[in-house]
Amino acid sequence: MLHDRGAVASGADAHQVERPPRYSSKGGDEVGELRWKIQPQRSSSAALVHRWDCALYPVEGGFLNREEAVIAMTEPDIEACQICRPETGFVDG
């Protein structure tokens, strides 16, 4: 296995991965903006919409904005997670 001596000398880690930018504490691009995610359908259950921070479906990336989440919830084969209740984020506050 070859190593880049310049990277080692400069202190760079060859296994370091560039991370995407962080968002606000609520998960949106702007303060107060929420994000949602869709868990794909399984053979025994419908696809589920989750809030961005739902521990039942802990994935990074692929988030939906409010408009996309509202549209997803109108689809007959997509349901809301009963734990994080993503529809509560649709209310303007």
N, C-alpha and C positions, 0 to 999 in steps of 0.2 A: 504494500500500500504506500503510495507516495503522499508526502505532505508538502504543503506550500510553506517553505521556511520563512518567507516574508510575513505570512499570516500569523505564524507562531511567534515570530520576533515582535510583531506589533501587538500581541496579546489577543488577537482575534481567535475565536473558537471555531474550528472547522465544522462542528456540529450545531452551531448557533443558527437558529431559524429566524428570518425576519418576520415580525408579528404585524398584523394589521393595526391600523390606528385605533385607539380606545375611544369609546363614546361616553356620553353622560352616564351618570349612575342609574338612570332609568332605561338605558339601552338605546336611546335614539341618537341621531346626529346632532340634534339641538337639545338644550336643556328642556326637560319636560316632554320630549317626544319619545313615545314608546315604540318598541318593535315586537314583532311576533315571529313565530316559526311554525312550520307544518311538519308533523311526524307522518311519514308515508303510511299508507294503508297496509295493514297486515291481513293475512288470510282470514282471521277470525274477528277482525274489528275494523271500524272505519278509520280514515285518516283523521288526525287530530290537530287542531290549532292550539298552540301554547303561547304564553307570554314569553318574552326573550329569556327570562331568568328561571323558568320552570325546571325544577330538578328532575322531573320525570323524563325529560328529553333534553339532556345536556349536550347540545351541539354548538359549535362556533360557526358563525357565518350563515349565509343564505337567509337572512332575515327579511321579513315583509314590513312595509310601512302600514299605517292605519288603513288607507284605502284598499290596499291589496288584501289585508286581513279581513276586512268587511266583505269584500267580494268572495273570498275563500269560504267564509261562513255561510254564504248563500248557496253553496254547492250542496247537492243532496247527499253526497258521499263523504262529506267532511263535517266533523263535529267539534265542539269546544271541549277542551280538557276540563274535567270536573274538579280537578284539584286547584289549578291556577286561575281558572275562570277568565279566559282572555277577553271575553266580551265586556268585562267591566272597564277595560281600557279604551273602549270605543266612545265612552261618554266624555263630552267636552267638559273640562273643569275649569 
